[in-house]
Amino acid sequence: MNGKRSVRRSLEQPTQGFQDNPNISSGPTGSGGTQSNSWYLRNSTGKCPRNSTTSSGQTTSTADEGVETGGESSNRGQMRFTREVIGRENSCGTLSSDSSCVSQKSLLRAICTIPSSIIVTVICLPEFLCKACICLRDQCTMANFAKSLKFLSITVPTICAAIYCSCLCMRLSDSLSSKELTQLYETELKSLWKSQNLLEEQIHEIQGLKKETDRLRAEINSINEGILKSVKEILEESDIPGENKDQVLTTINLAFKKIYEDHVQMADWAQKTIGATIDKDRTSKSYVPESMQNCWFQWLFVSSTNPPDTVLQPDVYPGNCWAFRGSEGQVVIKLPEKIQPTAVTVQHISKAISPSGGVNSALKDFWVFGLEDETREETLLGKFMYDIEKEAIQTFQLKNEHLKQFLHIKFKVLSNWGNPEFTCIYRLRVHGKMVRSSPIG
């Protein structure tokens, strides 16, 4: 009885020793009846399956030793368990080191095979090239060589001849085109020089006419002064009373004023000297002769084409006019003040002083409009015709029934007296009344 109890106690003591150990947690029971409660033991068993059986066998042997001895203490069992854990760690480390060694060996083998493959390639490549050359030598027979030589002897000269012919044709075409261009340029330059000389002659003629006109004016003024002086002397020598003498002198002076100032005797609001201007945006473009349209030196002769504001100046002599292309055109005059227009005056040179002996470039039919400032609405003020058979200065009365005031007056020319190229306007005047007082004059 005592022996049986001792055996039972010896079997239970290791178990109690495991349970009393604080580093061992509760877990499943091992194969030998001993509880394998260590977390490290479970993990090592999972990683090293080979040692799991060993651990169970060792646990069983430990239990048997406990049965045989029966009197060993729990501390001795803990020491054995610690030895077993250390042994398992050593076995797992050995396996991992073995696997790393295997991978290193495979890497070294792969590295060692690279030079060998390169050496084999270097050795085999010349042999392959030699075989290829031998095959080509077998195919390159004399017959094939003769055929290829004949083909090259025909094709190469043909290609060279074609290239030479194309180059020759290009050179010939270039030479012909250059000759034609040079001839064309020469003819154009000759025509341009002729037109330049013609324009210079015309400019000199106009300047000469202007000087001659100034000289004639000076002579006429001197003649008039001499006439007045001689009339005074005659009146003083005669027995005419003094009052009658004064009346005669005033009559003669008025006659001379009408001759020089013209017979209009109305205020002109379309004078450049008092502030009248041309609205260039609504005025026709100036006429440029065809000989100067494509002239590269046109900028040298800007003064030969008179601007539109020439019609606002009192100097009227041949050539001093504004011309526009064709027989239809318009000019818009901006007055210095708003007025109620009553009449307009058109002036052209007479046939007697015209260099060509005719005035077919003079305007014929024309309309006059008054333009609103804000709305730009046009109000027709009259339709008129300038007659070249009458006086050079002709005045036309406007129809302004509503007595409107306008700042812009438009002259719209519909036809001329037969010139197909251009129409000339020498001078335009606008007469009227201003409602409020004006500082002008």
C-alpha positions in Angstrom: 0.0 0.0 0.0 2.7 2.4 0.9 4.6 1.6 -2.3 1.6 2.3 -4.4 1.0 5.6 -2.7 4.6 6.6 -3.3 4.4 5.8 -6.9 1.2 7.8 -7.3 2.8 10.7 -5.5 5.9 10.5 -7.7 3.7 10.7 -10.7 1.8 13.7 -9.4 4.8 15.7 -8.2 6.2 16.6 -11.6 2.8 17.8 -12.7 2.6 20.0 -9.7 6.1 21.2 -10.3 5.0 22.3 -13.8 2.0 24.1 -12.5 3.9 25.9 -9.8 6.4 27.2 -12.4 5.4 30.8 -13.2 6.9 30.7 -16.7 4.6 27.9 -17.9 1.0 28.6 -18.8 -1.9 26.2 -18.9 -2.4 24.4 -22.2 -3.1 21.0 -23.9 -1.7 17.8 -22.5 1.4 16.2 -24.1 1.5 12.7 -25.6 3.2 11.3 -22.4 0.6 12.5 -20.0 2.7 15.6 -19.1 1.2 19.0 -19.8 3.4 20.9 -22.4 2.2 24.3 -21.2 5.3 26.4 -22.3 4.5 29.0 -25.1 8.1 28.6 -26.3 7.6 24.9 -26.4 4.5 25.2 -28.5 6.1 27.6 -31.0 9.3 25.6 -31.3 7.2 22.5 -31.9 5.4 24.2 -34.7 8.5 25.4 -36.3 10.4 22.1 -35.9 8.1 19.2 -36.6 10.9 16.7 -36.4 11.6 17.6 -32.8 8.0 17.4 -31.7 8.1 13.6 -31.5 11.4 13.8 -29.8 10.0 16.2 -27.2 7.1 13.9 -26.6 9.4 10.9 -26.2 11.6 12.8 -23.9 8.6 13.9 -21.9 7.5 10.2 -21.6 11.0 9.2 -20.6 10.9 11.9 -18.0 7.6 10.6 -16.7 9.1 7.0 -16.6 12.0 8.3 -14.6 9.6 9.9 -12.3 7.9 6.5 -11.9 11.2 4.7 -11.3 12.7 7.2 -8.9 9.5 8.5 -7.4 11.4 10.6 -5.0 12.9 13.3 -7.1 12.0 16.9 -6.4 10.1 19.3 -8.7 13.3 21.5 -9.2 15.1 18.7 -10.9 12.2 18.3 -13.4 12.3 22.0 -14.2 16.0 21.8 -14.9 15.4 18.9 -17.3 12.7 20.8 -19.1 15.0 23.8 -19.5 17.7 21.6 -21.1 15.1 20.2 -23.5 14.1 23.7 -24.6 17.7 24.7 -25.2 18.3 21.6 -27.2 15.3 22.4 -29.5 16.6 26.0 -30.0 19.9 24.6 -31.1 18.3 22.2 -33.6 16.1 25.0 -35.2 19.2 27.3 -35.5 21.0 24.4 -37.2 18.2 23.9 -39.7 18.0 27.7 -40.6 21.8 27.9 -41.0 21.6 24.9 -43.3 18.9 26.5 -45.5 20.9 29.8 -45.8 24.0 27.8 -46.8 22.0 26.0 -49.5 20.7 29.4 -51.0 24.2 30.8 -50.9 25.6 27.8 -52.8 22.9 28.1 -55.5 23.7 31.8 -56.0 27.4 31.0 -56.3 26.7 28.3 -58.8 24.6 30.7 -60.9 27.4 33.3 -60.8 30.0 30.7 -61.8 28.0 29.6 -64.8 28.0 33.1 -66.4 31.7 33.2 -67.4 31.5 29.6 -68.6 28.6 30.6 -70.9 30.5 33.6 -72.2 33.5 31.5 -72.9 31.4 28.9 -74.8 29.8 31.7 -76.9 33.2 33.2 -77.8 34.5 29.8 -78.8 31.4 28.8 -80.9 30.8 32.1 -82.6 33.9 32.0 -84.9 32.9 28.5 -86.0 29.4 29.6 -86.9 30.8 32.6 -88.8 33.2 30.3 -90.7 30.3 28.0 -91.7 28.3 31.0 -92.9 31.2 32.3 -95.0 31.7 28.9 -96.5 28.0 28.7 -97.5 28.2 32.2 -99.1 31.4 31.2 -100.9 29.6 28.1 -102.3 26.7 30.3 -103.6 29.0 33.0 -105.0 29.9 31.3 -108.2 31.5 33.0 -111.2 28.2 32.9 -113.2 26.3 34.7 -110.4 29.2 37.2 -110.2 29.1 37.9 -113.9 25.3 38.4 -113.8 25.6 40.9 -111.0 28.4 42.7 -112.7 26.3 43.1 -115.9 23.4 44.4 -113.9 25.5 47.0 -112.1 27.2 48.0 -115.4 23.8 48.8 -116.8 22.0 50.4 -113.9 24.7 52.6 -112.4 25.4 54.5 -115.7 21.7 54.9 -116.2 21.1 56.3 -112.8 24.1 58.7 -113.2 22.9 59.9 -116.6 19.4 60.5 -115.2 20.8 62.5 -112.3 23.0 64.5 -114.6 20.1 65.3 -117.0 17.9 66.4 -114.2 20.6 68.7 -112.8 21.2 70.1 -116.3 17.5 70.8 -116.8 17.3 72.5 -113.4 20.2 74.7 -114.3 18.8 75.6 -117.6 15.4 76.4 -116.1 17.0 78.5 -113.4 19.1 80.4 -116.0 16.0 81.0 -118.2 13.9 82.1 -115.3 16.7 84.4 -114.0 17.0 86.0 -117.5 13.3 86.5 -117.8 13.2 88.0 -114.3 16.1 90.3 -115.0 14.4 91.5 -118.2 11.1 92.0 -116.4 12.8 93.9 -113.6 14.6 96.1 -116.2 11.4 97.0 -118.0 9.7 97.7 -114.7 12.6 99.9 -113.5 12.6 101.7 -116.8 8.8 102.4 -116.6 9.3 103.5 -113.0 12.1 105.9 -113.9 10.0 107.3 -116.7 7.0 107.8 -114.3 9.4 109.4 -111.8 10.7 111.8 -114.4 7.2 112.6 -115.5 6.0 113.3 -112.0 9.0 115.4 -111.3 8.2 117.4 -114.5 4.6 117.8 -113.4 5.7 118.9 -109.9 8.1 121.5 -111.4 5.3 122.7 -113.8 2.9 123.1 -110.8 5.5 124.9 -108.8 6.2 127.2 -111.8 2.4 127.8 -112.3 2.1 128.7 -108.6 5.0 131.2 -108.9 3.5 132.6 -112.0 0.2 133.0 -110.3 1.8 134.8 -107.4 3.6 137.1 -109.8 0.4 137.9 -111.7 -1.4 138.6 -108.5 1.3 141.0 -107.4 1.1 142.7 -110.8 -2.6 143.0 -110.6 -2.5 144.5 -107.2 0.1 147.0 -108.4 -2.1 147.8 -111.4 -5.1 148.3 -109.2 -3.2 150.5 -106.8 -2.0 152.5 -109.8 -5.6 152.8 -111.2 -6.9 154.0 -107.8 -4.1 156.5 -107.6 -4.6 157.8 -111.1 -8.4 158.1 -110.5 -7.7 160.1 -107.4 -5.4 162.4 -109.3 -7.9 162.9 -112.0 -10.7 163.7 -109.5 -8.5 166.2 -107.8 -7.7 168.0 -111.0 -11.3 168.0 -112.1 -14.0 170.5 -111.0 -16.2 167.8 -109.4 -17.3 168.7 -105.8 -15.7 166.9 -102.9 -18.8 164.8 -101.9 -19.1 163.4 -105.4 -15.4 162.6 -105.4 -15.8 160.5 -102.3 -18.8 158.7 -103.7 -16.8 157.9 -106.9 -13.8 156.5 -104.9 -16.1 154.3 -102.7 -17.8 153.0 -105.8 -14.5 152.1 -107.4 -13.2 150.4 -104.1 -16.4 148.3 -103.9 -16.0 147.2 -107.5 -12.4 146.1 -106.9 -13.5 144.2 -103.7 -16.1 142.3 -105.6 -13.6 141.4 -108.2 -11.0 140.1 -105.7 -13.3 138.8 -102.9 -15.9 137.2 -105.3 -19.6 138.1 -105.3 -20.7 135.7 -102.5 -20.3 138.1 -99.6 -21.5 135.6 -96.9 -19.7 134.1 -93.9 -18.0 130.8 -94.7 -18.1 128.3 -91.9 -16.0 125.7 -93.8 -12.7 127.5 -93.5 -9.7 125.7 -92.1 -8.4 129.0 -90.6 -11.4 129.2 -88.2 -11.4 125.5 -87.1 -13.2 123.5 -89.8 -11.9 120.0 -90.4 -12.5 116.9 -92.5 -14.0 113.7 -91.1 -11.6 111.3 -92.8 -13.5 108.2 -91.6 -16.6 109.2 -93.7 -14.7 110.8 -96.6 -13.7 109.1 -99.8 -10.0 108.2 -100.3 -7.8 110.5 -102.3 -7.0 109.6 -105.9 -3.6 108.1 -106.5 -2.4 107.8 -110.2 -1.8 104.3 -111.5 1.8 105.1 -112.1 2.3 105.7 -108.4 0.2 102.9 -106.9 2.9 100.3 -107.2 5.8 102.7 -106.9 8.4 101.8 -104.2 9.5 105.5 -104.0 5.9 106.8 -103.6 6.9 108.2 -100.2 9.1 110.7 -102.0 6.1 112.3 -103.7 3.5 112.6 -100.9 3.0 116.3 -101.7 1.8 115.5 -105.2 -1.5 114.2 -103.9 -3.5 116.9 -102.1 -5.4 115.9 -99.0 -9.2 116.4 -98.6 -8.8 119.5 -96.4 -7.7 121.3 -99.6 -11.4 122.1 -100.2 -11.3 124.2 -97.0 -8.6 126.6 -98.2 -9.3 129.8 -100.3 -6.3 129.3 -102.6 -7.8 128.3 -106.0 -5.4 127.8 -108.9 -4.9 125.0 -111.4 -3.9 121.7 -109.7 -4.6 122.9 -106.1 -7.6 120.7 -105.7 -8.7 117.4 -103.9 -9.4 114.5 -106.2 -11.1 111.1 -105.6 -11.3 108.1 -107.8 -14.2 107.8 -110.3 -17.3 110.0 -110.5 -18.9 109.1 -107.2 -17.6 110.1 -103.8 -18.3 112.2 -100.7 -16.7 114.5 -98.3 -17.8 115.3 -94.7 -16.9 118.7 -93.2 -16.9 119.2 -89.5 -17.8 122.9 -88.8 -16.3 124.8 -85.9 -19.8 125.5 -84.4 -23.3 124.2 -84.8 -25.2 126.4 -87.3 -28.4 126.5 -89.2 -27.1 126.0 -92.8 -28.8 128.2 -95.4 -26.5 127.8 -98.5 -23.4 126.2 -99.9 -20.9 127.4 -102.5 -18.9 125.3 -105.0 -15.9 126.7 -106.8 -13.9 125.3 -109.7 -11.4 126.8 -112.1 -12.7 128.2 -115.4 -11.8 126.9 -118.8 -9.8 129.9 -119.5 -7.1 129.2 -116.9 -7.2 125.4 -117.2 -4.0 123.9 -118.6 -5.9 121.3 -120.6 -8.5 123.8 -121.8 -11.4 121.8 -120.3 -12.9 121.1 -116.9 -14.4 117.7 -117.4 -13.2 116.6 -113.9 -15.5 119.1 -112.2 -18.4 117.7 -110.1 -21.8 117.8 -111.7 -24.7 116.4 -109.7 -24.4 116.4 -105.9 -26.5 116.2 -102.8 -26.0 118.1 -99.5 -26.9 116.4 -96.1 -26.9 117.6 -92.5 -25.6 114.9 -90.1 -26.8 114.5 -86.5 -24.0 114.2 -83.9 -25.4 111.4 -81.7 -27.6 109.3 -84.0 -25.7 110.2 -87.2 -29.0 110.6 -88.9 -28.8 112.2 -92.4 -31.1 115.1 -93.3 -31.3 115.9 -97.0 -30.9 119.7 -97.5 -30.9 119.8 -101.3 -30.1 118.3 -104.7 -28.0 120.5 -107.0 -26.0 120.6 -110.3 -22.8 122.5 -110.8 -22.8 124.0 -114.4 -19.4 124.4 -116.0 -20.9 126.8 -118.6 -21.7 129.3 -115.9 -19.5 131.2 -113.5 -16.7 129.4 -111.7 -18.2 130.3 -108.2 -21.8 129.0 -107.8 -24.0 129.3 -104.7 -27.0 127.0 -103.9 -29.7 127.8 -101.4 -30.5 124.9 -99.0 -34.0 123.8 -97.8 -33.8 123.7 -94.0 -37.5 123.9 -93.2 -37.2 122.8 -89.6 -34.3 125.2 -89.0 -32.1 122.3 -87.6 -28.6 122.9 -86.4 -25.8 120.7 -87.7 -22.1 120.3 -86.9 -21.4 118.0 -89.9 -22.2 118.7 -93.5 -21.9 116.0 -96.2 -21.4 116.7 -99.9 -22.2 113.5 -101.9 -21.1 113.7 -105.5 -23.1 111.5 -107.9 -21.4 112.4 -111.3 -18.9 114.6 -113.0 -18.5 116.2 -116.5 -17.0 113.2 -118.3 -13.7 112.3 -116.6 -13.8 108.5 -116.0 -10.7 108.4 -113.7 -11.2 111.0 -111.1 -13.2 114.0 -109.9 -11.7 117.3 -108.6 -13.1 119.7 -106.0 -11.3 123.0 -105.6 -13.3 124.7 -102.8 -16.5 124.2 -100.8 -18.2 126.7 -98.6 -21.0 126.4 -96.0 -23.1 129.4 -95.1 -25.6 129.7 -92.3 -26.6 131.3 -89.0 -25.6 130.4 -85.5 -28.3 130.8 -82.8 -25.9 131.7 -79.9 -23.1 134.2 -80.1 -19.8 132.8 -81.4 -16.3 134.0 -80.4 -15.1 133.5 -84.0 -14.5 136.8 -85.8 
